[in-house]
Amino acid sequence: MPLRIALKAGEKVIINGAVLQATDPATVLVHNEAVLLREKDIMTEERATTPAARIYYAIQCAYLFPNGRDLYLRHFYAFLGDFISASPSSAALVETVKAEVEAERWYKALRSVRKLMGREQEILNAFGSRRQLQPGSPTG
């Protein structure tokens, strides 16, 4: 069964390394195995500014650029190690991401990292609210 992708006018998609852009609303059917990523799922290097975003970016690059996969996976494991060191409470999510990458289920790995990014944001929000409530702080 082919994969159906609905694109809005102006929306981009990467298919096997080629960036395609719909000039009008379009539906594309992909009939075979392809490396594919929609514009809304693409992380740019400039936006990869948090530990979890760097993990996402490394997986994305390993998926999109198989010729450089070894390098991107080295970055992935380094970023993953940094993340788990900083947030041991995220171990279960980290293990899920790692398992998806090791099974080369790239899109599932990217979805799992989105959950990790959500967890990271929760941690940052909690840290920020605790910091504001500390006695002696400018806001406390």
N, C-alpha and C positions, 0 to 999 in steps of 0.2 A: 504494500500500500504506500503510495507516494506521500511525502511530507508536503502539506499545503501551507504556504506562507502568504498572508495578506499584508501588503505594503501600502502605506499612505503615500500620497504624492510627496516627493522629496526625501522619503525614508531610504536609508541605505542598509545593505546587507552584504556581508562578506561570504562568498561561496568559493571554496578551494583557492583562497588567496586573492580572488578578484573582488574589488569593491563595486557593487552594482547599486544604482540609485534609480528609484521609480520616478519617472517624470509625471505620471498620472497614477491614480490608485490602481493597483495591480495585484493579481493573485499569481503566485509562482508555484508550480508543482516540481518538487525535486524527486526524481524517480530512482536515484541510486544513492549509494553511500557518499556523503560529501562532508567536508569541513565547513560548517556554517555558523555564523554568528550575526544576530540582528544588531542594528545600531544601538538600540536601548540596552543591550547587554555588553557593549564594548566599554572597557576601562582604558582610558588613555594613561600614558606614563605620568603626565602632569597631575592627574587626579589620584594617582596611587600614592597618597600621602600618609596613610595610616598603616599599621602592621597588617591588618586584615585586607586592606585594599592592595597592598603589595603582594600578598598571597594570591589574590584574585588575578592580578596582572600577570604574575608568573605562570599561573595555570593557563590563562587565556593565551599567552604567547606560546607555551608548549603545545597547545591545541592547534593554533593557527599556523605555526611555523615549525613543522616537524623536523626540518633540517637543523634547527637550533635547539631541539627539545632537551638534549643533555644539559646544556647551559641553563635553560629556563628551569629545569627540574632541580638543579643544584641551588639556584636562587630560591625556589619554592621550599626546599627542605630547610634552608637557612632561615627563611622568614617564618616558617612553621615552628622551628625550634625557638626563635625569639618570642613568638606569640605565646607558646605554651609556658615559657619561662615567666613571662609577664602576667599570664592569666591561667594558672593551673586549674581553676574552676571550669575552664572551657575544654578540658581534656576530651570529653565525649564528642563534642563537635569537631575538634581537631582530628580525632581518630576517624571520624566519618569522612572528612575531606581527604585525609591521607589514603584511606581505603579506595575511595573513588578514583583518585589519581593513579594509584598503583594498578587498578583494574582498567585504566585508560578510558574511564567513563567521564570524559572531559566536561560535557554539559552538566551532568549531575554534580560533578565536583564544583563547578562554578555556582550552581544553585546552593550547594552546601556552604560555600564560602559566603554567600549572601546572608545566610543565617549567622555565620561567624561575625560578619560585619555588623549585624544587628546586635549580637551579644557584646561586641566591642563598644558599640554606641551606648548600650545600657551601662557598661562599666564606666565609660567616660562621663556619662550623665550623673551616675551615682558619686563618682569621685568629685565632680564639680559641685554637687549640692552639699556634700560633706565638707568640702573646703570652705564654702561660703558660710557654713554654720560654726566654724571653729572660733572660739573666743580669741579676741585679739586681732582677728583679721579685719581688714578695712570694712567688710560688710557685716561682721558679726558682733 
